């Protein structure tokens, strides 16, 4: 396997690696879920992916399987996770004061390229997700650059699943190696977006616009939370905006459910099939046709 002149030793913190997925971009894909997020979404279904472990050690003594060990690596404390011992009871997630997970794996660019090489005949590409993947942008650039420069891997498409908070400078660094992005538009109005995520959505709109102009906007995702998100109240403006992104851009409607959420979000109503179909009908009536609805509802 030929490799380019990139930083093969650059590491990334991965909360989960899926060898095969058919719901994270076009075709069959290997998916990297990176640890860490700059949003504090009340509706997050994986809140333990938000924080970064600071090796405080609180989780070590509580692990019933003795799968966690506090070690010193290069003069820095780190929690070592033994996946073979772990029973996935998630006690460590419950006690963590930082909404982090010690159950992460550190991979280098070279290691991921090696995994892709072994899977290259069975997948169409790789998707890097999160958490918020763009927080570890140097790794993503090095990885995607490595894929594009490798004779055996260059046929694989490189996709990013993101909340859209990456700066224009960051996007311009990534675009030469990016085939497409899936962007979450959490809410239309600033106040609603801040309530849900803790951040405004100026950067999200800027990211969506840039990706559409560069023909690298694969999908805009709308998570519908009845009485919380504002898509139906802002349907005219939302539909007009989506139509400007081009007919090839998919608009994926996701239904909110309670699995994995905590605190306030547990009191929010679940999104039913009828809720999604009503939103889809309102968008379709206004000309938005490339709509992707959930295949199942929890």
C-alpha positions in Angstrom: 0.0 0.0 0.0 1.6 3.3 -1.1 1.2 6.2 1.3 1.6 10.0 0.8 3.8 12.4 2.7 1.3 13.1 5.4 1.5 12.9 9.2 1.0 9.2 9.6 1.6 9.3 13.3 -1.1 11.9 14.1 -3.5 10.5 16.6 -7.2 10.8 17.1 -9.5 9.8 19.9 -12.3 7.5 18.7 -15.4 6.6 20.7 -16.5 4.0 18.2 -15.4 2.5 14.9 -18.1 0.9 12.7 -16.6 -1.4 10.0 -19.8 -1.2 8.0 -22.7 1.2 7.9 -25.3 2.0 5.2 -26.9 5.0 7.0 -23.9 7.4 7.2 -23.4 8.5 3.7 -23.7 6.8 0.2 -23.2 3.1 0.0 -21.4 0.9 2.5 -19.0 2.9 4.7 -16.6 2.6 7.5 -17.5 5.1 10.2 -15.3 6.8 12.8 -17.1 8.4 15.7 -14.6 10.9 17.3 -14.8 11.8 20.9 -15.5 15.5 21.9 -18.1 18.1 20.9 -18.4 21.9 21.1 -22.2 21.8 21.4 -24.1 21.0 24.6 -27.3 19.7 22.9 -30.1 19.0 25.3 -31.3 16.3 22.9 -28.0 14.5 22.5 -28.5 10.8 22.2 -24.8 10.1 23.0 -24.0 12.7 25.7 -20.9 10.7 26.8 -19.3 11.7 23.5 -19.3 15.4 24.4 -16.5 15.7 26.9 -12.9 14.7 26.8 -11.6 12.5 29.6 -9.0 14.3 31.8 -8.0 11.0 33.5 -9.3 12.2 36.9 -9.7 8.5 37.8 -13.2 8.7 39.3 -14.4 5.9 37.0 -11.6 3.4 37.8 -12.7 2.2 41.2 -16.4 2.0 40.1 -15.8 -0.4 37.2 -17.2 -3.8 38.2 -15.1 -5.6 35.6 -11.8 -3.9 36.5 -11.6 -2.9 32.8 -10.2 0.6 33.6 -6.7 1.4 34.8 -5.1 4.8 35.5 -1.7 4.8 33.8 1.1 7.3 33.1 1.9 7.7 29.4 4.6 10.1 28.3 4.3 11.8 31.7 0.6 12.3 31.3 -2.1 10.5 33.1 -4.5 8.4 30.9 -7.2 5.9 31.5 -6.5 2.6 29.8 -9.7 0.7 28.8 -9.6 -3.1 28.4 -12.3 -3.8 25.9 -12.0 -7.6 26.4 -12.9 -7.3 30.1 -15.5 -4.6 29.6 -19.2 -5.8 29.9 -20.5 -2.4 28.6 -22.5 -1.8 31.8 -21.7 1.9 31.4 -21.1 2.6 35.1 -18.1 4.7 34.1 -20.3 6.9 32.0 -22.8 7.5 34.8 -20.1 8.6 37.3 -18.0 10.8 34.9 -18.3 14.4 36.0 -17.3 15.7 32.5 -19.8 13.8 30.2 -16.9 11.9 28.8 -16.1 8.3 28.2 -12.9 6.4 29.2 -13.9 3.8 26.6 -12.1 5.3 23.7 -9.4 4.1 21.4 -6.5 6.1 20.1 -5.7 5.5 16.4 -3.0 7.0 14.2 -3.6 8.0 10.5 -1.5 5.0 9.5 -3.6 2.6 11.6 -6.8 3.8 10.0 -5.3 3.6 6.5 -4.4 0.0 7.3 -7.9 -0.8 8.4 -9.3 0.8 5.3 -6.9 -1.2 3.1 -8.2 -4.5 4.6 -11.8 -3.3 4.0 -11.3 -1.6 0.6 -13.1 -4.2 -1.4 -16.2 -4.2 0.8 -16.9 -0.5 1.3 -17.6 2.6 -0.8 -15.9 5.1 1.5 -15.3 6.4 5.0 -17.4 8.8 7.1 -15.9 10.7 10.0 -18.5 11.6 12.6 -18.7 12.5 16.3 -19.1 14.0 18.8 -18.1 16.9 16.5 -15.5 15.5 14.1 -14.2 18.9 12.9 -12.7 19.6 16.3 -10.0 17.2 15.3 -9.5 18.7 11.8 -5.7 18.1 11.4 -6.3 14.4 11.8 -9.2 14.4 9.3 -7.1 16.3 6.7 -4.2 14.0 7.1 -6.4 10.9 6.8 -8.4 12.1 3.8 -5.2 13.3 2.1 -3.7 9.9 2.7 -6.7 8.1 1.2 -6.6 10.3 -1.9 -2.9 9.8 -2.4 -3.0 6.0 -2.0 -3.4 4.0 -5.2 -5.3 1.2 -3.3 -7.7 3.6 -1.5 -8.3 6.5 -3.8 -11.6 5.0 -5.0 -13.1 5.5 -1.5 -15.1 8.6 -0.9 -14.4 10.8 2.1 -17.4 12.2 4.0 -17.8 14.3 7.1 -20.8 14.3 9.4 -20.8 17.6 11.2 -22.8 20.2 13.2 -21.5 22.8 10.7 -19.5 24.9 13.3 -16.2 24.7 11.4 -14.8 28.0 10.3 -14.4 29.0 6.6 -10.6 28.7 7.1 -11.1 25.2 8.3 -13.4 24.3 5.4 -10.9 25.6 2.8 -8.2 23.4 4.3 -10.4 20.4 4.1 -12.3 20.9 0.8 -9.5 19.6 -1.5 -9.8 16.2 0.1 -13.5 16.1 0.9 -16.1 14.4 -1.3 -19.2 15.5 0.7 -20.6 16.5 4.0 -23.8 15.8 6.0 -24.7 18.9 8.1 -27.1 19.1 11.0 -29.3 22.2 11.1 -30.6 22.0 14.6 -33.0 24.9 14.4 -33.9 27.9 12.2 -34.1 30.8 14.7 -31.0 31.8 16.8 -32.9 31.7 20.1 -34.2 28.1 19.4 -30.7 27.0 18.3 -29.1 28.5 21.4 -31.7 26.8 23.7 -31.1 23.4 22.2 -27.3 23.5 21.6 -25.9 26.4 23.7 -24.5 28.0 20.5 -25.8 30.2 17.8 -26.2 28.9 14.2 -24.4 31.6 12.1 -21.5 29.3 11.3 -23.9 26.5 10.4 -25.6 28.6 7.7 -22.2 29.8 6.4 -20.9 26.2 6.2 -24.0 25.0 4.4 -23.8 27.8 1.9 -20.1 27.2 1.2 -20.5 23.4 0.8 -23.5 24.0 -1.6 -21.4 26.4 -3.7 -18.6 23.8 -3.9 -21.1 21.0 -4.7 -20.0 19.1 -1.6 -23.2 19.4 0.4 -24.5 15.8 0.4 -27.2 16.2 3.0 -28.9 18.6 5.4 -30.4 16.9 8.5 -33.3 18.2 10.4 -34.1 16.6 13.8 -37.7 17.3 14.5 -38.7 17.7 18.1 -42.4 18.6 18.4 -43.0 21.8 20.3 -39.2 22.4 20.6 -37.7 22.8 17.2 -39.1 25.6 15.0 -39.2 24.1 11.5 -43.0 24.1 11.2 -43.3 27.7 12.5 -40.6 28.8 10.0 -41.7 26.5 7.2 -41.8 29.2 4.5 -38.3 30.5 5.2 -36.9 27.0 5.7 -38.3 25.7 2.4 -37.1 28.7 0.5 -33.6 28.2 2.0 -33.5 24.5 1.2 -34.6 25.0 -2.4 -31.6 27.4 -2.9 -29.2 24.6 -2.0 -29.8 22.6 -5.2 -31.9 19.7 -6.2 -29.1 17.2 -5.5 -28.9 18.0 -1.8 -30.8 15.5 0.3 -32.9 16.8 3.2 -33.1 14.1 5.8 -35.8 14.3 8.4 -35.0 12.6 11.7 -37.4 11.9 14.5 -36.5 12.8 18.1 -36.8 9.9 20.6 -35.8 9.5 24.3 -33.1 6.8 23.9 -29.9 8.0 25.5 -31.0 11.6 26.4 -30.9 13.1 29.9 -32.4 15.9 32.0 -34.8 18.3 30.2 -35.0 16.3 27.0 -36.6 13.4 28.8 -39.7 15.6 29.3 -40.0 16.5 25.6 -42.5 14.7 23.4 -41.2 12.0 21.1 -41.6 12.6 17.4 -44.1 10.2 15.7 -44.4 9.1 12.2 -47.3 11.4 11.8 -45.2 14.3 13.0 -42.5 13.6 10.4 -45.0 13.0 7.6 -46.8 16.3 8.4 -43.4 18.2 8.2 -42.5 16.4 5.0 -45.8 17.3 3.4 -45.4 21.0 4.3 -41.9 21.0 2.7 -43.0 19.1 -0.3 -46.0 21.5 -0.8 -43.4 24.3 -1.1 -41.3 22.4 -3.6 -38.7 20.6 -1.5 -38.8 17.1 -3.0 -35.5 15.3 -2.2 -36.7 14.3 1.3 -35.4 11.3 3.2 -37.7 10.0 6.0 -36.9 7.6 8.8 -37.1 3.9 7.9 -38.2 3.2 11.4 -39.5 5.0 14.5 -38.4 4.2 18.1 
